[in-house]
Amino acid sequence: MISFVSMEFLAFVGVTLLLYFWVPARYRWLVLLGSSIYFYFCSGAVQLLVVLGSTGIAYGTALRVEKIHNSDNPDRKEARKHLTSGILLLLFILAYAKVGRRAVEAAGALLGLERIDFEVLVPLGISYYSFSLIGYMADVYWKKDKAEHSYLKLLLYMIYFPHILQGPIPRHRRLAPWLIEGHPFDYRSLCHGLQRMMWGYFKKMVIADRLALLVGTVFDNPAAYGGPVFVIGAVCAAVQLYCDFSGCMDIALGISEAMSIRLDENFQRPFFARSAAEFWRRWHITLGTWFKDYVYMPLAISPRLIRFSQRAKGRFGNRTAKNLMSVIPLAIVWLLTGLWHSTGMNYVVWGLYWGILIILGTVLAPEIKKLTKRLGINTESKWFKSFQVVRTFVLYLISRLLTAPGDIRLTGEIFRRMLTGWDLGKVFTKTIFELGLDGPDLAVAVLAVCVLWCADLLQERGVRIRERIEALPLAVRWGIFYICILTIFIFGVYGSGEDTFVYMFY
């Protein structure tokens, strides 16, 4: 596999850009296809075969559904049968990749075998491209999109190399035209794209990979630490995951922008969110909208749920019936969201945790509004908004304690030890320098996070940073670029084994 964090990848991107703008516009999609196939082939030839097969399933299903829709006597049930078959086949492949290894290990334990030499194939980005293809087939069934009659063009939509690793999860009807039509060279788009890539590498290599050393030290040996260390570890784990994931998105969107191709935004400064629901409207945006469009809404308007809520209305009242229309779909969505991330119990609990928070926020919204009014709280004041932001961040820290240790039993041990070791003097004069980072590395991490926070704050206030830099004199502008490049090369973390991205394993 070609790591995004490697000189080999930068050379690969450079060659792709040169070829893309060198060939005639009508053939540029073939350059993207060839580059994407090569990129995926580097992760394994067998994995590529699985991807080709998955694309074939979606390709054939969509064509068959469209043919039924366009026939003289369209049979919706027949179309739904083909759609269901296509979805189940893709979900079977996804489920096998997700739970196959765990099932093999469980079977070995039942048979008394300590070790089984059996590798379960997990194609790169399978969760992302499976959801993309399921959404594509569903849109064709709902007549929101047209079936793609070229297998190779559908394959490009799915395997496009910038987004195959960690998303975003695109919609075919939006992304496919951008990939197929050849875009002319645009110097401004190229510069903006390269700048965004640079920002992504800063977040990934300077912040995320550095904090990963501390996070690993803390959560790999939780029995050695107490409450303050776990608080520090949770904060670092939260920032690490954000910088790791959003950094990859910046690289992916930057590569695409350099070719004037638009990928969907996947982050909108989630640490400024004022509620759990808003946090997930800002974090991994395309996953949230996918679940909303293809799970939540079909459930919310399903005849069975409507009939169930009507029966509840007659017995428990209108408010209960109305709440059921959102609570039941939300509960299912968050259970599936947890399972999408991983099949481990810690992610099931994680999904239920966020589901309960969002459901409570939805159901109790009228009572919360009355309470704040009775207490005389100005909900539009700066201090209350700041309180909401801090509260939401603390809720996110708790969720990181559910997943960062990697096992629900370790999470339980951490919560038990949170009440111990509150000798802050010892923690900040000695212990903190024994958590995988020495004094200079901690200073770099703190300074880099401050730079990130300032940039996000400016963007939250509507400042377009790249446009501001573009307006500066040439010498100042290039001075900023050189400083950023040198910062990444000098302060980036290398050789730590953190050359992959966290979300690529989901």
RADA-V66033 format. One record per residue. N is the residue number from 1. RES is the residue in three letters. PSI is psi in whole degrees, -180 to 180 (NA if undefined). D_LAST is the distance of its C-alpha to the last C-alpha in whole Angstrom. Layout:
N;RES;PSI;D_LAST  N;RES;PSI;D_LAST
This chain:
1;MET;140;17  2;ILE;114;18  3;SER;139;17  4;PHE;-31;17  5;VAL;69;19  6;SER;154;22  7;MET;-31;25  8;GLU;-40;24  9;PHE;-42;22  10;LEU;-39;24  11;ALA;-40;27  12;PHE;-44;25  13;VAL;-42;24  14;GLY;-44;28  15;VAL;-42;29  16;THR;-45;27  17;LEU;-44;29  18;LEU;-46;32  19;LEU;-39;32  20;TYR;-45;31  21;PHE;-10;34  22;TRP;-40;36  23;VAL;159;36  24;PRO;151;37  25;ALA;-39;35  26;ARG;-15;35  27;TYR;3;33  28;ARG;-28;31  29;TRP;-28;28  30;LEU;-32;29  31;VAL;-45;28  32;LEU;-41;25  33;LEU;-47;24  34;GLY;-44;25  35;SER;-41;23  36;SER;-41;20  37;ILE;-43;21  38;TYR;-45;22  39;PHE;-45;19  40;TYR;-36;17  41;PHE;-33;20  42;CYS;-18;19  43;SER;-11;16  44;GLY;132;18  45;ALA;-39;20  46;VAL;-39;19  47;GLN;-39;16  48;LEU;-37;18  49;LEU;-39;20  50;VAL;-42;17  51;VAL;-43;16  52;LEU;-39;20  53;GLY;-41;20  54;SER;-41;18  55;THR;-40;20  56;GLY;-38;23  57;ILE;-50;22  58;ALA;-39;21  59;TYR;-51;24  60;GLY;-40;27  61;THR;-48;25  62;ALA;-41;26  63;LEU;-42;29  64;ARG;-42;31  65;VAL;-44;30  66;GLU;-39;32  67;LYS;-40;34  68;ILE;-43;35  69;HIS;-36;35  70;ASN;0;38  71;SER;167;40  72;ASP;-33;43  73;ASN;76;42  74;PRO;130;38  75;ASP;103;37  76;ARG;-36;34  77;LYS;-40;33  78;GLU;-41;33  79;ALA;-41;31  80;ARG;-34;29  81;LYS;-43;29  82;HIS;-41;28  83;LEU;-46;25  84;THR;-42;24  85;SER;-45;24  86;GLY;-44;22  87;ILE;-44;19  88;LEU;-39;19  89;LEU;-45;19  90;LEU;-40;16  91;LEU;-33;14  92;PHE;-45;16  93;ILE;-43;14  94;LEU;-45;11  95;ALA;-39;12  96;TYR;-43;13  97;ALA;-36;10  98;LYS;-45;8  99;VAL;-3;12  100;GLY;-52;14  101;ARG;-43;14  102;ARG;-38;14  103;ALA;-40;17  104;VAL;-43;19  105;GLU;-39;19  106;ALA;-41;20  107;ALA;-39;23  108;GLY;-38;24  109;ALA;-40;25  110;LEU;-33;27  111;LEU;-1;29  112;GLY;21;29  113;LEU;127;28  114;GLU;-32;26  115;ARG;135;24  116;ILE;122;23  117;ASP;80;23  118;PHE;121;20  119;GLU;128;17  120;VAL;124;15  121;LEU;125;14  122;VAL;95;10  123;PRO;144;11  124;LEU;129;10  125;GLY;24;8  126;ILE;-37;8  127;SER;-37;6  128;TYR;-50;8  129;TYR;-27;12  130;SER;-45;12  131;PHE;-38;12  132;SER;-44;14  133;LEU;-38;17  134;ILE;-43;17  135;GLY;-39;18  136;TYR;-48;20  137;MET;-41;22  138;ALA;-40;22  139;ASP;-38;24  140;VAL;-41;26  141;TYR;-41;27  142;TRP;2;28  143;LYS;28;30  144;LYS;-14;28  145;ASP;159;27  146;LYS;147;29  147;ALA;139;28  148;GLU;123;27  149;HIS;-3;30  150;SER;117;29  151;TYR;-42;26  152;LEU;-36;26  153;LYS;-36;26  154;LEU;-39;23  155;LEU;-41;21  156;LEU;-44;21  157;TYR;-40;20  158;MET;-39;17  159;ILE;4;17  160;TYR;117;18  161;PHE;-33;17  162;PRO;-35;16  163;HIS;-4;14  164;ILE;-26;12  165;LEU;-52;10  166;GLN;18;8  167;GLY;-166;11  168;PRO;165;13  169;ILE;105;13  170;PRO;162;17  171;ARG;134;19  172;HIS;-43;21  173;ARG;-20;25  174;ARG;-44;24  175;LEU;-40;22  176;ALA;-46;24  177;PRO;-35;28  178;TRP;-34;26  179;LEU;-37;25  180;ILE;-41;28  181;GLU;131;31  182;GLY;129;32  183;HIS;138;32  184;PRO;157;35  185;PHE;131;35  186;ASP;112;35  187;TYR;-40;35  188;ARG;-44;34  189;SER;-39;31  190;LEU;-47;31  191;CYS;-46;31  192;HIS;-38;29  193;GLY;-44;26  194;LEU;-36;27  195;GLN;-41;28  196;ARG;-39;24  197;MET;-44;23  198;MET;-41;25  199;TRP;-38;24  200;GLY;-42;20  201;TYR;-35;21  202;PHE;-48;23  203;LYS;-41;20  204;LYS;-54;18  205;MET;-36;20  206;VAL;-38;23  207;ILE;-62;21  208;ALA;-50;18  209;ASP;-29;18  210;ARG;-47;22  211;LEU;-27;20  212;ALA;-30;18  213;LEU;-43;21  214;LEU;-45;22  215;VAL;-45;19  216;GLY;-42;19  217;THR;-44;22  218;VAL;-50;23  219;PHE;-10;20  220;ASP;-17;20  221;ASN;64;24  222;PRO;-24;24  223;ALA;-15;27  224;ALA;-7;29  225;TYR;168;29  226;GLY;-166;30  227;GLY;-54;29  228;PRO;-38;30  229;VAL;-38;27  230;PHE;-32;25  231;VAL;-46;25  232;ILE;-43;25  233;GLY;-40;22  234;ALA;-41;20  235;VAL;-46;22  236;CYS;-38;21  237;ALA;-37;17  238;ALA;-48;17  239;VAL;-39;18  240;GLN;-49;16  241;LEU;-42;13  242;TYR;-47;15  243;CYS;-35;17  244;ASP;-50;14  245;PHE;-50;12  246;SER;-29;15  247;GLY;-43;16  248;CYS;-39;14  249;MET;-40;15  250;ASP;-39;19  251;ILE;-46;19  252;ALA;-47;17  253;LEU;-31;20  254;GLY;-44;22  255;ILE;-46;22  256;SER;-43;23  257;GLU;-34;25  258;ALA;-27;27  259;MET;13;28  260;SER;32;28  261;ILE;132;25  262;ARG;118;24  263;LEU;154;20  264;ASP;141;19  265;GLU;143;19  266;ASN;-8;16  267;PHE;145;17  268;GLN;62;21  269;ARG;65;22  270;PRO;-23;20  271;PHE;1;22  272;PHE;6;25  273;ALA;148;24  274;ARG;-1;27  275;SER;165;25  276;ALA;-42;22  277;ALA;-42;22  278;GLU;-37;22  279;PHE;-44;20  280;TRP;-7;17  281;ARG;-13;19  282;ARG;-24;19  283;TRP;132;15  284;HIS;57;13  285;ILE;-43;16  286;THR;-29;15  287;LEU;-43;12  288;GLY;-43;15  289;THR;-32;17  290;TRP;-49;16  291;PHE;-35;16  292;LYS;-46;19  293;ASP;-35;20  294;TYR;-7;19  295;VAL;-57;19  296;TYR;-55;21  297;MET;-45;24  298;PRO;-36;24  299;LEU;-43;25  300;ALA;-31;27  301;ILE;11;29  302;SER;140;29  303;PRO;-37;33  304;ARG;-44;32  305;LEU;-37;31  306;ILE;-44;34  307;ARG;-40;36  308;PHE;-43;34  309;SER;-33;35  310;GLN;-39;38  311;ARG;-38;39  312;ALA;-33;38  313;LYS;-43;40  314;GLY;-25;43  315;ARG;-37;42  316;PHE;-8;41  317;GLY;169;41  318;ASN;-39;40  319;ARG;-42;37  320;THR;-44;36  321;ALA;-42;35  322;LYS;-41;34  323;ASN;-37;31  324;LEU;-33;30  325;MET;-22;29  326;SER;-34;27  327;VAL;-46;26  328;ILE;-49;25  329;PRO;-38;23  330;LEU;-42;21  331;ALA;-43;20  332;ILE;-43;19  333;VAL;-45;17  334;TRP;-29;15  335;LEU;-44;15  336;LEU;-35;13  337;THR;-42;11  338;GLY;-44;10  339;LEU;-32;10  340;TRP;-40;7  341;HIS;-41;5  342;SER;157;6  343;THR;0;10  344;GLY;155;12  345;MET;-31;15  346;ASN;-35;14  347;TYR;-26;11  348;VAL;-46;14  349;VAL;-40;16  350;TRP;-45;14  351;GLY;-43;14  352;LEU;-37;18  353;TYR;-52;19  354;TRP;-35;18  355;GLY;-44;19  356;ILE;-43;22  357;LEU;-46;23  358;ILE;-38;23  359;ILE;-45;25  360;LEU;-41;27  361;GLY;-34;27  362;THR;-48;28  363;VAL;-39;31  364;LEU;10;32  365;ALA;-45;33  366;PRO;-41;36  367;GLU;-40;37  368;ILE;-40;35  369;LYS;-43;37  370;LYS;-40;41  371;LEU;-46;40  372;THR;-34;39  373;LYS;-41;43  374;ARG;-35;45  375;LEU;-4;44  376;GLY;29;45  377;ILE;128;41  378;ASN;102;41  379;THR;-12;37  380;GLU;2;38  381;SER;155;39  382;LYS;-39;37  383;TRP;-36;37  384;PHE;-39;36  385;LYS;-39;33  386;SER;-41;32  387;PHE;-42;32  388;GLN;-39;30  389;VAL;-46;27  390;VAL;-43;28  391;ARG;-45;27  392;THR;-39;24  393;PHE;-39;23  394;VAL;-41;24  395;LEU;-37;22  396;TYR;-37;19  397;LEU;-42;20  398;ILE;-41;20  399;SER;-33;17  400;ARG;-32;15  401;LEU;-20;18  402;LEU;-28;16  403;THR;-35;13  404;ALA;-40;14  405;PRO;-22;16  406;GLY;-5;13  407;ASP;136;16  408;ILE;-28;18  409;ARG;-38;21  410;LEU;-37;20  411;THR;-43;20  412;GLY;-41;23  413;GLU;-40;25  414;ILE;-45;24  415;PHE;-32;25  416;ARG;-34;28  417;ARG;-2;29  418;MET;-23;29  419;LEU;-1;32  420;THR;163;33  421;GLY;30;34  422;TRP;50;35  423;ASP;86;37  424;LEU;-33;36  425;GLY;-45;39  426;LYS;-39;38  427;VAL;-46;34  428;PHE;-5;35  429;THR;-19;38  430;LYS;-59;36  431;THR;-41;33  432;ILE;-24;31  433;PHE;4;32  434;GLU;20;31  435;LEU;29;27  436;GLY;-12;26  437;LEU;133;28  438;ASP;-176;31  439;GLY;-51;33  440;PRO;-40;33  441;ASP;-39;29  442;LEU;-40;29  443;ALA;-43;32  444;VAL;-44;29  445;ALA;-46;26  446;VAL;-45;28  447;LEU;-43;30  448;ALA;-40;27  449;VAL;-37;26  450;CYS;-41;29  451;VAL;-45;29  452;LEU;-46;25  453;TRP;-42;27  454;CYS;-42;30  455;ALA;-44;28  456;ASP;-39;26  457;LEU;-43;29  458;LEU;-43;31  459;GLN;-37;29  460;GLU;-29;29  461;ARG;7;32  462;GLY;9;32  463;VAL;128;33  464;ARG;97;32  465;ILE;-44;32  466;ARG;-36;32  467;GLU;-36;35  468;ARG;-43;36  469;ILE;-38;36  470;GLU;-29;37  471;ALA;-8;40  472;LEU;160;41  473;PRO;153;44  474;LEU;-45;42  475;ALA;-42;43  476;VAL;-42;41  477;ARG;-49;38  478;TRP;-28;38  479;GLY;-42;39  480;ILE;-43;35  481;PHE;-44;33  482;TYR;-40;35  483;ILE;-43;34  484;CYS;-45;31  485;ILE;-45;30  486;LEU;-37;32  487;THR;-43;30  488;ILE;-45;27  489;PHE;-38;29  490;ILE;-43;31  491;PHE;-1;28  492;GLY;151;25  493;VAL;127;23  494;TYR;149;24  495;GLY;20;23  496;SER;-2;21  497;GLY;2;18  498;GLU;39;16  499;ASP;6;16  500;THR;178;12  501;PHE;143;10  502;VAL;-47;8  503;TYR;-11;5  504;MET;-15;5  505;PHE;0;4  506;TYR;NA;0
